[in-house]
Amino acid sequence: MERRMTVLLLPGQGGQRERMAAGLYGVHQEFTTTMDEFFGSLGAAGDRLAAQWLRPAPHAGLDEAQVAQPLLLGVGYALGRAVAATTGPPRLLLGHSVGELAAACLAGVFRHSDLGRLAAARTRVLGDDGRGGMLAVAAAPDELPVELGPVVVAAVNGPRQTVLAGPFDALERVRDRLTTAGRTVLRLRSEHAFHSPAMEATARRFALEVAALRPAPARAALVSGRTARPLRDREAVDAAFWADQLALPVRYWPALESLLDTWGSDPGLLLIDAAPDRSLGAPARRHPAVRSGASRVLPLLAPVRETGGPADADAFDRAMAAVDT
């Protein structure tokens, strides 16, 4: 019987949590070594970032993109390396927002030695021109009001999970409208309007930084959350492809749904959810392939209330044991 394919799901802005995956640090050798190398490559900034990572909740500073983005990139990459060292490389990679950069690093688009440079560049280009916020709405995009002003659909995360982004004031007005209409709305942990036109200037700055890293064709299968299909070689080497992601919507659910529709039943998929809040695997649980048992969702980290402690290692070990089964 053919073994189910493993798919590593890597989170982006909004999915960060205090001490995310810190319970693996000092316990799992590959994770620890990778995180040490990552922080070391950033010099003094790495020491400060490590301190931010290990601060317990509540930690409002973690919502700042200059903190969350490099941590999501570093932790996501280290988790991918830890999975590969334990059970072998995942067959497929799918990242959400900055998680797609972590996936690209794992796939060889960016060199291991350039991880720190990529994280520093991502931090360096962020400015006040993209300031704003993001809202998660329990609705499909076509269920939202037609006129949202400067607020736009920033991500489609599930069948009825849409993220909006825009300037603070406009986003607050939209939130009030949606709440009055009976919609469930949750403010995400972001101080920037990622995946909206507000980030276009940031994307142009990032393109120059990415070009200097000379991205290469992927050596592993990566499904893009930007296009909802497998990454093409010409896209992988195009700095603008990675930079424009900042200002364009994330099509995470269309990408994940396509994987489940194609391989979910035969031979089936093992979806390894690396999000600290376990949000990336949640929409898959309603898909027929998962409901039937042909495919499974494997949380890689402990629940949010336990993350950062020994429960992380327990969750990681359970996920890896399920892969080997």
Helices and strands as residue ranges (DSSP letters): E 5-10, G 22-24, H 29-41, H 44-54, G 60-63, H 65-87, E 92-95, H 98-106, G 112-114, H 115-125, G 128-130, E 133-137, G 141-143, E 152-158, E 161-166, H 168-180, E 185-187, G 197-199, H 200-212, E 222-223, H 233-236, H 239-244, H 252-263, I 264-268, E 269-273, G 283-286, H 288-291, E 296-299, G 304-306, H 310-324
